[in-house]
């Protein structure tokens, strides 16, 4: 049985970008099946993106002999992984720079494009995560709002196998060598 890691890229990123290819290579070298996911970003909402990913997850799982499954997402892709993990059981969840676009993060004056986020309550979702292990990574030089969102979500996760991993001097860039090194360290701890 394969141990699959689904890689959900950040907003408007493709899994063919260099950073995601490096992550896939790291995973493969450690005996995991990397499953890069292409999200159709054009004119879609977070709910539609998550539904699309759930459909892909079920389809890919049926097509292969997958034993353990893990989700890895960056930024907006981390939001998709986060929401998905409240709907399906996973062996592990790697959230890289979880975006601060939940109801708790929105300003009183809402943009019509934010309507989809109004229904996402990060702190209540965090309590419903069904992953056995949760790793939450963020860069030390990322926006304060993102760091606060990650820390608050981490605090609400009920699972005791959760790890908060700040990356010193890293910005909002999964391709940063410090970020990639931390992901490599996390891959070592998945089992």
N, C-alpha and C positions, 0 to 999 in steps of 0.2 A: 504494500500500500504506500502510495506517495504522501509526502508531507508537503502540502501546497501553501505557498504564500502569495496571496492576491495583492498586487501592487496597484494602488489607486493614485494616480498623479494629481498634482495641484491643478487649480483652475486654468483651463486652456492649455495645459501641458499635455504632451503625448508621452506614452510609455517608451517611445523611441529616443527621447532626450537622453543625453549622456549620463546624467545622474541615475536615472532609473535603470539604464543598461548596466551601470556599475553595481547597483543594488542587486539586480537579477544575477549577475555574475557571482557576487558574494554568496548569495543564497544557493546557487547551483554548486559552488565549491564546498559548501557545508552540507550537501545532501538534500537540499530542498528543491521542490519544483516551483520555480518562479512563474507566476501567472500574471503577466502585465494586462491591465484592463484599459481599454480605450473608452473614455466617457464622451458621448456626443454633447459637447458643451454649448453648441449654438442654440440660443433661445429656449433654454430649459431651466427648470427650477431645481432646488435641492431635493424636493420630494420626487421629482421625475428622475433626477440623477440617481437617487438611492433606489428607486423602484427598478431602474435599468440595471444597476449593479446587482441587486437581489436576483433578478432574472438571469443575468450572466453567471452568477455564483451557482445557482441551481442547475443551469444548463451545463456548465463546465464540470460540476461535481458528478452529474449523471454520466457524462461522457468519459470519465477517467476513474480509475480505482484510487480515490483519494481517501486517506485515513484521517490524518490530522490536517486541519486548515487554520490558517492565520491570515489576518488582514493587516496590511500596512498602507497607510494613507498619509499624504502630505497636504497640509493647509486645508483647502476646500475638500480635497480627497480624504483628509483625516475626518472631516465632518461626515462624509458619506460612510466611512468605516465605523465611526462612532455610532451613528444612527443604526446602521446595519447590525452592529453588535448587540443592539437591544432587541432585535427581531430573530436572530439566529444564534445558536451556540457556536463558539469558536474556541480553538485551543489557545489562541493568543491574539492580542491586539497591539499594534505598534502605531501610535498616533504621533505623527511628526508635525509640530507647530499647528495644533488644532486652532482653526480660525475662530475669531470672536464675533460670530454672526448669529448668535442665538437671541432669543427674546430678551434675556437679561442685558444684552450688549447694545440693543437698539436705542436710539435717541427717541424722545417723545414725538418729534416731528419726523414722521416716517416717509420714506421714499416708496412709491408704489412697487418698486422692484424688491423691497424688503418684506412684502406681505408674506412670502413663503417662510421667512425666518420667524415671524411672530408666533407661529405655532410650535416652535422648537424651544422647549425649556431645558436648557443644558443640565441644570442641577437635578431635575427629576429624571432625565434620560440617563445621567451618570449612575443613578441608583439601580437602573434596569439592565446594565451591561451584563451579557452572558458569556464573557470570555474567561478562560481559566487564569490567564496571566495578562496583565495590562502594563504596557510601557508607554510613558508619555514623555516625549522629547520636545525641547524648545531651545532656541538660541538665546544666549545671554544678551545679545544686542537687538532682539526683536522688540516690537512695539509693546509698551506697557499693557495695553488692553489685551493683547494676545497672551502675554505671560500671566496676567491675572486670570484670564479665562481658563488656561491650562491648570493653574494651581487650584482654582475653585472647583473645577470639574474633578480633579484628582482627589480633593478632600471629600467629595460626595460619593465616590466609588466605594461600594461596600466590600468588594473582594479584597482580601488581605494580601493577595499576590499582585500587588501593584507597585510600580516603580516610577518615580518622578526624576527625570534626567535632564537637568539644564546643561547646555553645551557652551562653555565659556567662549566669548568673543565671536560666536557664530551669529550671523544675521539670518533673515528669512530666505534661506537658500539651501535646499537639500543637497545641492552639488558641492557645497563647501566641504573641503577635506576633513574638517573637524566633525561636521555633521555625519559624513559618510563613515568616519571612524567609529562614532558612537553607535550608528546603526549596525556596524560590524560587531561591536561588543554585545549589542542586544541579540543579534542572531545567535551568538554563542550561548545565550541563556534561554532560548525558546523552549527547549525540551524540558 
